[in-house]
Amino acid sequence: MSGPVVRVSELCKVFEVPEREAGLRAAARSLVRRKNREVRAVDAISFELEAGELVGFLGPNGAGKTTTLKMLSGLLYSTSGEARVLGRVPSKREREFLSRITLVMGNRNQLQWDLPALDSFELNRAIYRIPRDEFLRLRDELVELLEIGDLVRKPVRQLSLGERMKVEIVGSLLHRPDVLFLDEPTIGLDVTMQRRIREFVAAYTARHGATVLLTSHYMADVVALCERVIVIHEGRILFDGGLAALGARFASTKTIGVVLEQPDADLSGYGEVVERDGDRILLRVPKAETASVTGRLLAEHTVVDLTVEDPPIEDVIERVFVSGSAE
């Protein structure tokens, strides 16, 4: 298809939530006169994803990320606005649409709990009507990429969280989807397992040209995989652009790492001393003062090594959330 793979225009989702005070009297009163309030989970967001893009979708808990992914995969109806994925309306749940997308949720189990993963894979083959030769070829390819040959014969309930996440991902990709909505795919996994999942996602998208919208609270996932990020907060998009541009635009400080011949020197007059690691001292200074502070350090001390870095991207994003604005 020509044009964006995912197109979202002024998309909104409003939930009606029952509300009452605590206590037996309030509970009885709510049986007769229920009080509801509206919660605007997604508030008129717009963005587009091109074929082959791998985009990070970032925000704190309750920002609207999962609600958006559910609307894009057809699990929720939107209240207003429009969403198109692969040229189709997700809420219609057409077979052609469902056969080309997948939604992986790190905190949800999709495979049969008491059966080996291989049996659930067979069930998915039947649901998606995948020719057996094609199914076996892709299944074996995915199993090899994730190194789970010994795991797929065990009942899913006997697998660890990391092992289960691996077989869940394989089960979600057997129909070779063109669009992947990944909601916290590395949640709860150790560092090694997180890295393995990231490598797998990168390899799959490179091999099959898939478009990916990824949510994660682990910024290592986003930094490793995504050149572009969309930041959402309280249902509104605060930023949409390059990850590097986010740091360059909204970071108010720089971190200067310095090693001196006199490691015990007091550098508190140059900036905020945030860490001492052996001989290395880390200073946080206002972005506008970086050049002058660096010049003073070089002029007034014998410097063995000096580096200037942007603050961690987590700090930058937290600053955007706190301000509630990307302006």
C-alpha positions in Angstrom: 0.0 0.0 0.0 1.1 3.6 -0.6 1.1 6.2 2.2 1.5 5.7 6.0 1.0 2.2 7.4 -0.6 3.7 10.5 -2.5 7.0 10.4 -4.1 8.5 13.5 -6.1 11.7 13.4 -7.6 13.4 16.4 -8.1 10.1 18.1 -10.0 10.2 21.4 -11.1 7.6 24.0 -13.3 8.6 26.9 -14.3 6.1 29.6 -17.2 6.5 32.1 -16.0 5.5 35.5 -18.4 4.9 38.5 -17.5 7.0 41.5 -18.7 7.0 45.1 -17.6 7.8 48.6 -16.5 5.1 51.0 -18.9 3.5 53.5 -22.1 1.4 53.5 -24.5 4.3 53.2 -22.7 5.6 50.0 -22.7 2.0 48.6 -26.5 1.8 49.2 -27.1 5.2 47.7 -25.1 4.2 44.6 -27.5 1.4 43.9 -30.3 3.9 43.3 -28.3 6.9 41.9 -25.0 5.9 40.3 -22.6 8.7 39.9 -20.1 8.6 37.0 -17.3 10.7 35.8 -15.6 10.9 32.4 -12.0 10.0 32.1 -10.3 11.1 28.9 -7.7 8.4 28.4 -6.7 9.5 25.0 -7.2 13.2 24.0 -7.2 14.0 20.3 -3.8 12.5 19.3 -2.5 12.5 15.8 0.6 10.8 14.2 1.7 8.6 11.3 4.0 5.7 11.0 5.7 4.8 7.7 6.5 1.3 6.5 9.5 -0.2 8.3 9.6 2.4 11.1 10.3 1.3 14.7 8.9 4.0 17.0 9.0 4.3 20.7 5.7 5.2 22.4 6.6 6.7 25.8 4.7 7.9 28.8 4.1 7.3 32.5 1.5 4.8 33.8 -1.9 6.0 32.9 -0.7 8.2 30.0 -2.9 6.4 27.4 -0.3 4.2 25.7 -2.0 0.8 26.1 -5.4 2.3 25.4 -4.0 3.7 22.1 -2.5 0.3 21.2 -5.8 -1.4 21.9 -7.7 1.0 19.6 -5.1 0.5 16.9 -5.4 -3.3 17.1 -9.2 -3.2 17.2 -9.8 -4.3 20.8 -11.3 -0.9 21.7 -13.6 1.4 19.8 -12.6 5.1 19.7 -14.9 7.7 21.1 -14.0 10.1 18.3 -11.4 10.7 15.7 -10.0 8.3 13.2 -7.4 5.5 13.0 -6.3 3.6 9.9 -3.9 0.7 10.0 -2.8 -0.8 6.7 -5.6 1.3 5.2 -8.3 -0.4 7.3 -10.4 0.7 10.3 -9.1 -1.5 13.2 -12.5 -1.7 15.1 -14.0 -3.6 12.1 -11.7 -6.5 12.9 -11.6 -7.7 9.3 -9.8 -11.0 8.7 -7.4 -9.3 6.2 -6.5 -6.7 8.9 -6.1 -9.2 11.7 -3.9 -11.4 9.6 -1.4 -8.6 9.2 -1.0 -7.2 12.7 -0.1 -8.4 16.1 -0.4 -7.1 19.7 2.1 -8.4 22.3 1.5 -7.4 25.9 4.2 -8.3 28.3 1.8 -8.6 31.3 -0.8 -10.8 29.5 -0.7 -14.5 28.7 -2.0 -15.4 25.2 -0.8 -19.0 24.9 -2.7 -22.0 26.4 -1.4 -22.2 30.0 -1.4 -26.0 30.4 -0.2 -27.0 26.9 3.3 -27.0 25.4 3.9 -23.9 23.3 4.1 -26.1 20.2 0.4 -27.0 20.6 -0.5 -23.4 20.8 1.6 -22.7 17.7 -0.5 -25.3 15.9 -3.7 -23.6 17.0 -2.4 -20.3 15.7 -1.6 -22.0 12.4 -5.2 -23.1 12.1 -6.6 -19.8 13.1 -4.5 -17.8 10.6 -4.8 -20.6 7.9 -1.0 -20.7 7.4 0.2 -23.3 4.9 2.0 -26.0 6.8 5.3 -25.7 4.9 5.4 -21.9 5.4 4.4 -22.4 9.1 7.1 -24.9 9.8 9.7 -22.8 8.1 8.9 -19.6 10.0 8.3 -21.4 13.3 11.7 -23.0 13.2 13.3 -19.7 12.1 11.8 -17.8 15.1 12.6 -20.6 17.5 16.2 -20.5 16.4 16.4 -16.7 16.6 15.2 -16.8 20.2 17.0 -20.0 21.1 14.0 -21.7 22.7 14.3 -25.1 21.1 14.2 -26.9 24.5 11.3 -24.7 25.9 8.6 -25.2 23.3 7.8 -28.7 24.5 7.2 -27.7 28.1 3.7 -26.6 29.3 3.7 -22.8 29.4 2.9 -22.7 33.1 6.3 -24.4 33.8 8.3 -21.6 32.1 9.9 -18.7 33.8 8.6 -15.2 33.0 11.5 -14.6 30.5 11.0 -18.0 28.9 7.3 -17.4 28.6 7.8 -14.0 27.0 10.0 -15.6 24.3 7.4 -18.3 23.4 4.6 -15.6 23.5 6.5 -13.5 21.0 7.0 -16.5 18.7 3.3 -17.3 18.9 2.4 -13.7 18.0 4.6 -13.7 14.9 3.9 -17.0 13.2 1.5 -15.3 10.7 4.4 -12.9 9.8 2.5 -9.6 10.7 3.4 -6.4 8.9 2.6 -4.3 12.0 3.7 -5.0 15.5 2.2 -3.3 18.6 4.5 -4.2 21.4 3.3 -3.2 24.9 6.1 -3.7 27.5 7.6 -6.8 25.9 10.5 -6.9 28.3 8.6 -6.1 31.5 10.0 -8.0 34.5 12.8 -9.6 32.6 16.5 -9.6 33.7 19.0 -7.5 31.8 20.3 -10.4 29.7 16.8 -11.4 28.6 15.9 -7.8 27.8 18.8 -7.6 25.5 18.0 -10.8 23.8 14.4 -9.7 23.1 15.7 -6.4 21.7 18.0 -8.2 19.4 15.2 -10.4 18.3 12.9 -7.5 17.5 15.6 -5.7 15.6 16.4 -8.9 13.6 12.7 -9.6 12.8 12.0 -6.0 11.6 15.1 -6.0 9.5 14.3 -9.3 7.9 10.6 -8.7 7.3 10.3 -4.9 7.0 7.7 -4.7 9.7 6.4 -1.5 11.3 6.7 -1.4 15.1 5.1 0.8 17.8 6.8 -0.1 21.1 6.0 0.9 24.6 8.5 0.3 27.4 9.5 1.7 30.8 13.1 0.5 30.1 14.8 3.2 28.2 17.5 0.8 27.1 14.8 -0.8 24.8 14.0 2.5 23.2 17.6 3.7 22.9 18.6 0.4 21.3 15.7 0.1 18.8 14.1 3.5 18.1 15.3 6.6 16.3 11.9 8.3 16.7 9.8 8.6 19.8 6.3 9.8 20.6 5.9 11.0 24.1 2.3 11.0 25.5 1.2 12.3 28.9 -2.4 12.5 30.3 -3.7 11.4 26.9 -2.0 14.1 24.9 1.1 14.0 22.7 3.9 16.2 24.1 6.6 15.3 21.6 7.0 13.5 18.3 10.5 13.4 16.8 14.0 12.0 16.9 15.3 10.6 20.2 18.4 12.7 19.8 16.3 15.8 19.2 14.4 15.2 22.4 17.5 15.3 24.5 19.0 18.2 22.6 15.9 20.3 22.9 14.7 19.6 26.4 17.9 18.8 28.4 18.6 21.8 30.7 21.9 20.5 32.0 25.1 18.7 30.8 27.2 16.2 32.7 30.9 16.8 32.9 33.1 13.8 33.8 36.6 14.8 34.9 39.7 13.0 36.2 42.3 15.3 37.9 45.8 14.7 39.0 44.6 15.8 42.4 41.5 13.7 42.8 40.6 15.1 46.2 40.1 18.6 44.8 36.9 20.4 45.8 34.9 21.0 42.6 31.7 22.1 44.3 32.3 25.6 43.0 32.0 24.4 39.4 28.7 22.7 39.5 26.7 20.0 41.4 28.9 17.1 42.2 26.6 14.1 41.5 29.0 11.2 41.8 32.6 10.3 42.7 33.7 7.0 41.1 37.3 6.4 42.1 39.3 9.3 40.5 36.4 10.3 38.3 34.1 13.1 39.3 30.7 13.8 37.7 29.5 17.4 37.7 26.0 18.5 36.6 26.0 22.1 35.2 23.5 24.3 33.4 23.7 23.7 29.6 24.5 27.4 28.9 27.5 27.3 31.3 29.1 24.1 29.9 31.8 25.8 27.9 32.8 28.3 30.6 32.9 25.6 33.3 35.0 23.3 31.0 37.4 26.2 30.3 37.8 27.0 34.0 38.5 23.3 34.9 41.2 23.1 32.2 42.8 26.4 33.2 42.7 25.9 37.0 43.5 22.2 37.3 45.7 19.5 35.8 43.1 17.5 33.9 43.9 13.9 33.0 40.6 13.2 31.2 37.4 15.2 30.6 34.1 14.3 28.9 30.9 16.2 28.3 27.6 14.3 27.9 23.9 14.9 27.7 21.9 13.7 30.8 20.3 10.3 30.7 17.3 10.3 28.4 15.2 9.1 31.4 15.9 12.4 33.1 14.9 14.4 30.0 11.6 12.6 29.6 10.8 12.9 33.3 11.3 16.7 32.9 8.8 16.7 30.1 6.3 14.8 32.2 6.7 17.1 35.2 6.3 20.2 33.1 3.3 18.7 31.2 4.5 20.4 28.1 7.0 20.1 25.3 7.1 23.8 24.6 
